[in-house]
């Protein structure tokens, strides 16, 4: 595996697909217009069956489904979705709330149970939170998959070392050390990106100001030390990719929010 293969992929912004399933034409179209104004790509269905057909062709992330429509009166549609797409977020809406349907919504892990007429701001809040959560989940999956690929390459290199002798053994060991180093650096970059929503949450909570300063500082110090290691080992691991990686790490430090407790001169400090 080359060093470039462990670099984080370019940030992408997938289209936010929402399915609104409701046999109330006026209500369904109103919800779609509301969502489309916020930048979501909305798909419509009037029955449970037609909603399932949409899911066969569109990678929907959030479903807004009326309980009292054909094909979902006993939550058949939602149960079918849960059996096929466990990660999709489901928001149930109804004009006839009951203890039974509320309990069923909980058992099916619905994101929300909203009563008609729908509060537009509440709906947008729930939808936004669900997309944010799914984005975090995808980022975590991508990070885990990347780590698994690197570990697989490291195991292959380790096996090669057991069969090598002399200079070949040293070359295999050097490859193993390089892969280990690259894994550490790539993990730091990914973890910095994963921390963004955490830092944003702390920034909204003044009572956690100390935590807001100290946690990112630990990561930034680790990145600084990694840059120093790259400098000190550049004669041992001459690599254009590692030089690029160093530039990416330095860019991360430059983009660190000033209120994160990071010294501007890059020196280590105690929060």
RODO-2510 file (C-alpha; in nm, 4 decimals, decimal comma):
residues 271
     n   res          X          Y          Z
     1     x     0,0000     0,0000     0,0000
     2     x     0,1349     0,3429    -0,0894
     3     x     0,1254     0,6305     0,1614
     4     x    -0,1255     0,8149    -0,0564
     5     x    -0,3776     0,5334    -0,0119
     6     x    -0,4202     0,6111     0,3573
     7     x    -0,4889     0,9804     0,3127
     8     x    -0,8440     1,0922     0,3989
     9     x    -1,0774     1,1132     0,0999
    10     x    -1,2022     1,4472    -0,0254
    11     x    -1,5039     1,5768     0,1598
    12     x    -1,8273     1,5031    -0,0227
    13     x    -2,1772     1,6386     0,0272
    14     x    -2,4352     1,3745    -0,0701
    15     x    -2,7786     1,4913    -0,1746
    16     x    -3,0175     1,4753     0,1193
    17     x    -3,3015     1,2541     0,0028
    18     x    -3,6264     1,2609     0,2018
    19     x    -3,9339     1,0481     0,1377
    20     x    -4,2701     1,1904     0,2419
    21     x    -4,5379     0,9193     0,2454
    22     x    -4,8862     1,0563     0,3116
    23     x    -5,2212     1,0146     0,1361
    24     x    -5,3166     1,3737     0,2240
    25     x    -5,2194     1,5488    -0,0993
    26     x    -5,2225     1,9020     0,0409
    27     x    -5,0282     1,8097     0,3540
    28     x    -4,7736     1,5988     0,1656
    29     x    -4,7024     1,8665    -0,0934
    30     x    -4,6752     2,1341     0,1751
    31     x    -4,4148     1,9297     0,3611
    32     x    -4,2203     1,8719     0,0398
    33     x    -4,2155     2,2412    -0,0429
    34     x    -4,0952     2,3165     0,3103
    35     x    -3,8150     2,0603     0,2837
    36     x    -3,7130     2,1638    -0,0667
    37     x    -3,6749     2,5250     0,0451
    38     x    -3,4200     2,3970     0,2959
    39     x    -3,2218     2,2164     0,0269
    40     x    -3,3549     1,8624     0,0676
    41     x    -3,4495     1,6505    -0,2327
    42     x    -3,8031     1,5338    -0,1630
    43     x    -3,9806     1,2224    -0,2971
    44     x    -4,3536     1,1584    -0,2587
    45     x    -4,5665     0,8485    -0,2023
    46     x    -4,9356     0,8055    -0,1202
    47     x    -4,9378     0,4432     0,0007
    48     x    -4,7052     0,2052     0,1788
    49     x    -4,6586     0,0080    -0,1416
    50     x    -4,5647     0,3113    -0,3519
    51     x    -4,3285     0,4250    -0,0766
    52     x    -4,1494     0,0884    -0,0880
    53     x    -4,1171     0,1287    -0,4647
    54     x    -3,9418     0,4624    -0,4127
    55     x    -3,6980     0,2994    -0,1707
    56     x    -3,6055     0,0438    -0,4359
    57     x    -3,4611     0,3126    -0,6615
    58     x    -3,3625     0,6000    -0,4293
    59     x    -3,1133     0,5966    -0,1420
    60     x    -3,3378     0,7755     0,1061
    61     x    -3,1922     0,8830     0,4404
    62     x    -3,5070     1,0125     0,6139
    63     x    -3,8665     0,8929     0,5828
    64     x    -4,1632     1,1008     0,6977
    65     x    -4,4619     0,8662     0,7033
    66     x    -4,8257     0,9123     0,7959
    67     x    -4,9579     0,6322     1,0149
    68     x    -5,3118     0,6447     0,8803
    69     x    -5,2574     0,5683     0,5129
    70     x    -5,3127     0,2637     0,2990
    71     x    -5,0390     0,0128     0,3670
    72     x    -4,9342     0,1611     0,6999
    73     x    -5,2416     0,1511     0,9229
    74     x    -5,0716    -0,1173     1,1300
    75     x    -4,7287     0,0278     1,0571
    76     x    -4,6706    -0,2425     0,7932
    77     x    -4,4670    -0,0052     0,5792
    78     x    -4,2423     0,1010     0,8671
    79     x    -4,1865    -0,2581     0,9811
    80     x    -4,0892    -0,3520     0,6265
    81     x    -3,8439    -0,0621     0,6090
    82     x    -3,6867    -0,1612     0,9393
    83     x    -3,6359    -0,5118     0,8045
    84     x    -3,4471    -0,3815     0,5000
    85     x    -3,2870    -0,0496     0,5974
    86     x    -3,2071    -0,0431     0,9652
    87     x    -3,0086     0,2811     0,9424
    88     x    -3,2772     0,4961     0,7764
    89     x    -3,4351     0,7596     1,0013
    90     x    -3,8132     0,7433     1,0375
    91     x    -4,0399     1,0282     1,1458
    92     x    -4,4005     0,9268     1,2071
    93     x    -4,6818     1,1783     1,1697
    94     x    -5,0487     1,1382     1,2544
    95     x    -5,3675     1,3329     1,3044
    96     x    -5,5009     1,0676     1,5454
    97     x    -5,2512     1,0031     1,8211
    98     x    -5,2931     0,6963     2,0405
    99     x    -5,0996     0,5164     2,3095
   100     x    -5,0730     0,2100     2,0849
   101     x    -4,9155     0,3907     1,7898
   102     x    -4,6858     0,5927     2,0155
   103     x    -4,5631     0,2723     2,1796
   104     x    -4,5178     0,1099     1,8383
   105     x    -4,3170     0,4095     1,7186
   106     x    -4,0843     0,3656     2,0145
   107     x    -4,0403    -0,0067     1,9506
   108     x    -3,9537     0,0638     1,5862
   109     x    -3,6934     0,3223     1,6905
   110     x    -3,8701     0,6123     1,5224
   111     x    -3,6800     0,9405     1,5404
   112     x    -3,9961     1,1363     1,6221
   113     x    -4,3728     1,1046     1,6598
   114     x    -4,5334     1,4300     1,5433
   115     x    -4,8971     1,5361     1,5534
   116     x    -5,0791     1,7117     1,2724
   117     x    -5,0894     1,9964     1,1959
   118     x    -4,7121     1,9665     1,1786
   119     x    -4,5031     2,2418     1,3354
   120     x    -4,2688     2,3328     1,0447
   121     x    -3,9793     2,4392     1,2655
   122     x    -4,0008     2,1258     1,4777
   123     x    -4,0032     1,9058     1,1689
   124     x    -3,7023     2,0843     1,0186
   125     x    -3,5187     2,0572     1,3497
   126     x    -3,5737     1,6804     1,3686
   127     x    -3,4830     1,6252     1,0032
   128     x    -3,1637     1,8304     1,0391
   129     x    -3,0585     1,6357     1,3481
   130     x    -3,1172     1,3043     1,1738
   131     x    -2,9052     1,4010     0,8742
   132     x    -2,6329     1,5252     1,1062
   133     x    -2,6340     1,1951     1,2940
   134     x    -2,6197     0,9937     0,9729
   135     x    -2,3324     1,2055     0,8470
   136     x    -2,1403     1,1288     1,1662
   137     x    -2,2212     0,7596     1,1303
   138     x    -2,0890     0,7550     0,7729
   139     x    -1,7722     0,9343     0,8829
   140     x    -1,7159     0,6794     1,1584
   141     x    -1,7719     0,3934     0,9148
   142     x    -1,5261     0,5436     0,6663
   143     x    -1,2657     0,5850     0,9402
   144     x    -1,3136     0,2264     1,0591
   145     x    -1,2939     0,0873     0,7034
   146     x    -0,9749     0,2805     0,6380
   147     x    -0,8181     0,1457     0,9571
   148     x    -0,9175    -0,2087     0,8630
   149     x    -0,7523    -0,1731     0,5206
   150     x    -0,4311    -0,0457     0,6764
   151     x    -0,4278    -0,3233     0,9376
   152     x    -0,4767    -0,5784     0,6596
   153     x    -0,1726    -0,4401     0,4781
   154     x     0,0255    -0,4465     0,8021
   155     x    -0,0628    -0,8135     0,8567
   156     x     0,0528    -0,8935     0,5019
   157     x     0,3807    -0,7128     0,5674
   158     x     0,4227    -0,8981     0,8962
   159     x     0,3753    -1,2324     0,7210
   160     x     0,6285    -1,1313     0,4569
   161     x     0,8763    -1,0525     0,7340
   162     x     0,8507    -1,4065     0,8732
   163     x     0,9581    -1,5438     0,5325
   164     x     1,2312    -1,2876     0,4636
   165     x     1,6018    -1,2992     0,5453
   166     x     1,8868    -1,0517     0,5543
   167     x     1,8279    -0,7334     0,3531
   168     x     1,4785    -0,8504     0,2536
   169     x     1,3847    -0,8770     0,6209
   170     x     1,5057    -0,5245     0,6891
   171     x     1,3089    -0,3938     0,3911
   172     x     0,9961    -0,5697     0,5169
   173     x     1,0489    -0,4230     0,8641
   174     x     1,0936    -0,0757     0,7176
   175     x     0,7661    -0,1172     0,5247
   176     x     0,5902    -0,2253     0,8438
   177     x     0,7206     0,0737     1,0392
   178     x     0,6184     0,3077     0,7568
   179     x     0,2662     0,1627     0,7473
   180     x     0,2362     0,1964     1,1262
   181     x     0,3477     0,5556     1,1084
   182     x     0,1090     0,6372     0,8247
   183     x    -0,1787     0,4766     1,0130
   184     x    -0,1109     0,6986     1,3138
   185     x    -0,0961     1,0153     1,1058
   186     x    -0,4062     0,9290     0,9040
   187     x    -0,5941     0,8536     1,2271
   188     x    -0,5029     1,1941     1,3680
   189     x    -0,6382     1,3674     1,0588
   190     x    -0,9608     1,1667     1,0648
   191     x    -1,0099     1,2178     1,4374
   192     x    -0,9659     1,5934     1,3963
   193     x    -1,2476     1,5912     1,1396
   194     x    -1,4665     1,3719     1,3606
   195     x    -1,4174     1,6121     1,6493
   196     x    -1,5661     1,9084     1,4622
   197     x    -1,9283     1,8480     1,5733
   198     x    -1,8084     1,7841     1,9286
   199     x    -1,6210     2,1120     1,9326
   200     x    -1,9259     2,2880     1,7896
   201     x    -2,1405     2,1426     2,0658
   202     x    -1,8982     2,2584     2,3354
   203     x    -1,8853     2,6035     2,1793
   204     x    -2,2617     2,6299     2,2333
   205     x    -2,2227     2,5453     2,6033
   206     x    -2,0260     2,8106     2,7978
   207     x    -2,0238     2,5942     3,1121
   208     x    -1,7954     2,3523     2,9264
   209     x    -1,5447     2,6192     2,8284
   210     x    -1,2584     2,4458     3,0060
   211     x    -1,3371     2,1172     2,8319
   212     x    -1,3613     2,3001     2,5023
   213     x    -1,0052     2,4227     2,5490
   214     x    -0,8415     2,1103     2,6820
   215     x    -0,9699     1,8318     2,4576
   216     x    -0,8720     1,9788     2,1197
   217     x    -0,5410     2,0887     2,2690
   218     x    -0,4472     1,7254     2,3355
   219     x    -0,5131     1,6384     1,9716
   220     x    -0,3312     1,9428     1,8371
   221     x    -0,0257     1,8634     2,0497
   222     x    -0,0295     1,5133     1,9037
   223     x    -0,0407     1,6576     1,5516
   224     x     0,2507     1,8896     1,6344
   225     x     0,4546     1,5972     1,7614
   226     x     0,3698     1,4000     1,4458
   227     x     0,5003     1,6833     1,2296
   228     x     0,8229     1,6782     1,4319
   229     x     0,8547     1,3018     1,3759
   230     x     0,8045     1,3483     1,0021
   231     x     1,0840     1,6055     1,0020
   232     x     1,3202     1,3877     1,2053
   233     x     1,2586     1,0778     0,9902
   234     x     1,2500     1,2415     0,6481
   235     x     1,5926     1,0982     0,5642
   236     x     1,4780     0,7452     0,6524
   237     x     1,1411     0,7638     0,4747
   238     x     1,1898     0,9814     0,1692
   239     x     0,8381     1,0176     0,0360
   240     x     0,6557     1,2863    -0,1559
   241     x     0,3307     1,1583    -0,0018
   242     x     0,4625     1,2059     0,3518
   243     x     0,5680     1,5598     0,2623
   244     x     0,2127     1,6241     0,1405
   245     x     0,0809     1,4695     0,4600
   246     x     0,2928     1,7099     0,6632
   247     x     0,1395     2,0021     0,4748
   248     x    -0,2101     1,8704     0,5489
   249     x    -0,1311     1,8440     0,9196
   250     x     0,0022     2,1994     0,9260
   251     x    -0,3128     2,3160     0,7459
   252     x    -0,5224     2,1518     1,0179
   253     x    -0,3375     2,3471     1,2842
   254     x    -0,3889     2,6736     1,0950
   255     x    -0,7646     2,6041     1,0721
   256     x    -0,8028     2,5360     1,4442
   257     x    -1,0557     2,7785     1,6010
   258     x    -0,8839     3,0476     1,8112
   259     x    -1,1087     2,9750     2,1121
   260     x    -0,9923     2,6125     2,1228
   261     x    -0,7036     2,7028     2,3506
   262     x    -0,4354     2,6530     2,0845
   263     x    -0,1318     2,8804     2,1080
   264     x    -0,0881     3,0818     1,7879
   265     x     0,2859     3,0152     1,7784
   266     x     0,2302     2,6375     1,7788
   267     x     0,4040     2,5878     2,1131
   268     x     0,2725     2,3364     2,3622
   269     x     0,0852     2,4731     2,6593
   270     x    -0,1187     2,3545     2,9494
   271     x    -0,4883     2,4569     2,9486
***
